[in-house]
Amino acid sequence: MIKIVYDYQVFCWQQYGGISRYICELVNHLAEDKNFDVKILAMAYVNQYLKALHKNKANTVVGYQIPKIPKTGNLIRSFNSNLSKIYLTANRPHIIHQTFYYPQRIVSRKVKVVATVHDMLHEKFPHFFPGYRTSTEKIEAIKRADRIICVSENTKKDLMEILDVNSEKISVVYHGVAVPFKTKHDNIHQLEPYILYVGAREGYKNFQGLLQAYATSDQIKNNFNLVCFGGGSFSSDELRRMAALGLTEEQVLYFSGDDTALTALYRYASVFVYPSLYEGFGIPPLEAMALACPVACSNKSSLPEVVGNAAEFFDPEEAESITEALEKILFSEQRALDLVTLGKERVKLFTWEKCAKQTGLVYSSLL
């Protein structure tokens, strides 16, 4: 049996988020495989996904949930680091899978180290992150790892080009997709008809480009609202931009809620639009497909690789291209139905069971 420990890093500071969800899904499924003994070592954690995993599979988590208190991050990290060293010395694993890039105390050179690189966003788009430079910690973590998992071929390519990493050291393992199919938010259909946008809106997410495309098409804006889920309420800059484009708060709507609310929004949307300039993987388009929502998607970075032929693609840097893609779906019932059919088949390729199985093969190859 291969003993694998996932470190505490991401669980100390992330209450919700893609990385912590990824690790918890991996552990949840690998725990069912008798070839692996998996443990998340987080003596003090604030993460909600880990809380749920701890409740359902207590033997996969070593640690306790604590409240998130501002300005205690360094203290919690130090606490976890010191106790983790004691645990790892007494219960030496075969593999440590790091959840982030901070330097870790590896108890023995015999212990193999795995790291996952989710994207090279900051390195590819430094102008969106003033003052950022690739951290020494990230470079050292990648050098130190015996095997690197990338979440797409595009991320692998970026990693090789930017940090000159040997391809033989990298394995590509796609994420899975899991959505709640039940919802209690059936009143959301009152927003219809609408275009759905999900998540953060800053910089590389290209929400400004979407606003421009929406505003320039009378046919679209006079017949469809633009509903934005998550990412926080509209900022003053966003509201000024909308006003400058002649858009009202009755046309561009903000909505927040839990996963069941998002499920309902996907189900009732006329189209889901994803105008991002860069993604390491790109889960939201697949979530939309799983819930029978046609997708209009950026043709940049990993997105064509992940989405395949199951979306209407556009150039996110050209407002006219975004508009054309939306109009092809919104004003052609047959095209929308075709994309729903293609999407349902495409999303079957991405399951957490498959992700866990392929990750297990990566672990086994190291021993």
N, C-alpha and C positions, 0 to 999 in steps of 0.2 A: 504493500500500500504506500502510495506517494503522499507525504505530508507537505501540505502547502499552507503557508501563512500569508495573509494579506495585511499590509501594515495599516496603521491608524490615521495616516496623514489627512486624507480627504474627509474623514469622518469627524475630525476635530472642529472643522470650520464650516462645512457644507451641510445645512439642514436638509435641503433638497438640491438636486442637480444631476446632470447627466452622468458624471463620473461615478458618483456614489451609487446611483441606480444600476449602472453597468456592473459594478463589483458585486452588489447584492444579488442581481440576477444570476451572475456567474456562480456564486456560492450556493444559491438556492438550488440550482440544477446540478452542479457537481456533487453536492451532498448526497444525491441519489445514486451516485456511481460508487460502487464498492472498491474501485481501484484508487480512490482518493480520500484523504482525510483533510478537510478544508476548515480553516479557522480564520476569522477576521479578528485581528488583535488590536482592539481599541479600548484600552482600560477606562477611558472617560470619553464619551462621544456625545454629539449633539444631533446626529443625523436621524431623520425620521424613517428613511427606508431601512436603516440598520435596526431601528427600534422594532419595526414590523417583522424583520427577519429574526431578530432575537426572540420575539414572542412565539413565532411559528416553528423555529428550529433552533432552540436554545443552545444546543451543543456546537453550533457553528460560530458563535460569538463569544469572545473572551473580553468582558468589560461591562460597563454600566452607563446608561444614559444620564446626562446631567443637563441642567438648564443652560441655554446659551446666554452668557453674560458678556456685555461689551468690554473690550480691552483686556480679555483674559486669554487670548489666543496663544501667546508665547508661554504662559504658565501651563496651560493644558497640554501644549505640545511637549514641553519639558517633562511634565508628569508622565505622559505616555511614553516618551523616549526612555526614561529611566526604568520604568516598570517593564517595558517591552524587552529591554536587554536582559533582565532577570528571567523573564518567561522564556525567551529564546535560548538562553544558556541551559535552562533546565529541560526544555522541550524542543530540542533542535530539529527544525524542519529540513526537508530536502530542498524546498524552493521557497523563496520569499518573492511575492508579487507586490511591487511597490505601487501605491495608488497615486503618488505625486512625485515631485522631483527633489524634495529636500533630502540632504545626505542622511543616510541611515547607518547605524552600527551593525555591520554584518558579523555575526558571532564566529563564523568560520569560513575559510576560503572554499570549503567543500560545499557550502550552501550556494545553490544557483539563484541568480537574480533575474526576474522578468519585469519589464516595464512596458506600459501601454502608452503609445503616442496617439492622441486623439486628433490632433491637427497641428499645423504649423502656421496658424493664423497670424500671430504677432510678428513672425519673421517675414511672412508674405506681404503683410499690410501694415508696416510700421507707422505710416502716416495717420492711421486711426488710433495709434497708441503712443502719443508723444512721450519721449523720454524712455521708452522701453528699449531694452536690448536683450538678446537671448541670454538668459541668466547662466551664470557659471554652474549653478545647481542643476539646471536642465541638461547642459552639455555633459557634466560629469555623470549624471544619472544614466544618460544614454550610453556613454562610454563604459560605465561600470556594468551595465546589464549584460547577461549572457545571451538573452534573447529579447528582442523588441517585437511587440505586437502592434501593428498599425490597423486602423479600422477601415481602411480602404486602400486600393492600389494607388490612388491619387495622393493620399497622405504619405504612403511609402515613397513615392517618387519625390515629393517635396522634401522629405527627410533626407533622402540620399543626396539630393542636389544642394541643399542648404548646409547640412552638417557632415556631408561626405561619409555617410554610413554605408558599410558593405551590405549589399542586398542579401547575402547569405545569412546575415544576422537577423533579418526581418521576416516575420510571418504576418500575413494579412488574414484577419478574422473579422468578418462583418458583425455588426450589432444585430440584435433581434428587435422585434416590435411586439409590444403587448398593450392592448387598449381595453378599457372597460366597456363591454358592449351594452350593459344596462345603464339606464339614465332615468333620473326623476325630473329632468328639466325640460319636459315637453312643451312648456310655454315659450321656449326659445323660437319656435316656428313663427311666432308673431313678428320676429325681425325680418322675415323673408320679404322679398328675395334679397340675398346679400352675397358678397364676395368675402371670403374669410382669410384673415392674416393672423398668424399665431406667433407669439414670443416677443423677444427683445426687438427693438427698432433702431438701435444706434448704429452709426457708421456703416460697417461692412454688410449689415443686414439689409441696407438699401431701401428702407421704408420711404425715404424721400423720393426715390425714383418711382416707387409704386404710386405715391400721391400724385406725382406729375402725370403719370400715365392715366390714372383714374380721372384726373381733372380735365384732361385734354379730350376725352371722349364723351360728348353729350349723350350718345346712345347708351353708354354704360352708366354714367352718373345719374341720369334721369330715370333709370329703371332699376338700379341696384345700389343698395347701401354697401359701404365698406366697413366690416366689423373686425375689430382688432381685439384679440384675446391675449391677456397677460402682458408682461413687459412693463407694468406700471401705468398709471394714468398719464394722459398726454401732457408733455412738458409745455411750458410757455412758448418755447421756440417752435414746437410742432404746431401749436394752435395758431401762432402767427403765420406759419407757412401755409396752413390750411386756409386761413383767411385771405392770404395773398393770392391763392389759387382759386378763390371764389367758392370754397367748400364750407359747408355748415356742419355744426355738431349733430344735426339730424341726418346728415349723409355719412359722416365718418364717426363711427361709434366705438366706444371702449367698453369691454366686457371682461370681468374677472370671475374666477370661481375655481372649483376643484376639477378633477379629471372627468367626472361625470358630466359636468357642464360643458367641458371641451368636447366630449363625445357627442353631445347633442348638437353643438355648433357644427361639427364636421358633418353630421347626418343631414342637417337641413340646409347647408350651404349650397349655392349654385355652382361654386368653384372654390377650390383652395389655391391660393397664390403664394409662391415662395421665391422672392426676388433677390435672394442673398448672392453676394459677390464671391463668397468662399464658405465652404463647409468641409469639415474633416470627414463627415459621413452624411448626415441629413435625415433624421428620424421623422420630422413632421409630415413630409410628403407621403411616407409609407403609412403613417397613422391615418391620414386622409383616405388613402386607398383602401385600407382595412375596413373603413366605415363607409365605403361606396360613394366617396366624394371625388369628382373629377379634379385633376391637378394641372395647374399651369406653373411651370418651373423654370428657374434660371438654368442656363446651359454651361455654367462655370464649375470649376474644381471637380469634386467627387460626385456631383449631382447626376450627370448623365450615366455614370457608372452604377449608381445605386438605383435610380429611377427607371433605367432602361427605356423601353418604348412606351411606357405607360403614362406619359405626360405630354402636354403641349409645351414645347420648349420655347424660350425667348432669350434674347440678349439683354441682361439686366441693366446694362449701361445705356440702352436705347429705349426711351419711353415709348416710342412708336412700336417697337417690337413687343413690349409688354402688353400694350393696348391690343395689338393684333391677336396675340395668343389668347387673351381673355375673350375677345369678341368671337373667336372661332368656337369656343366652348359655350359661351353664354347665349349665342344666337344660332347654334346648331345642336338640336336635341340629339341627333344621331352621333355627332362627334363626342358629346358628353357621355352618352351611353356606351360608346366604344371604349372610352378611357376608363370608365367604371369597370367594365369587363376586364380590360388589360390590367388595371390596378389590382383587382382581386387576385389575379394569378401571380402578379409580380411580388406582392407582399408575402406570398407563401414561401418565398426563398429566404426570408429573414425571420428566423425564430431564435429565441433564447436557448432552446434545447440544442439547436445546431451550433450556435455560438459557443456554448459550454463544451460540447463534444469536440469541436475543433481546437478550442483552447486547451482541453485535456490532452490532445495529441501533441501540442506544443510543449506542455510540461513533460510528457513522457519522453519526448525526443532529447531532453536535456540529461537524462539519467541512463 
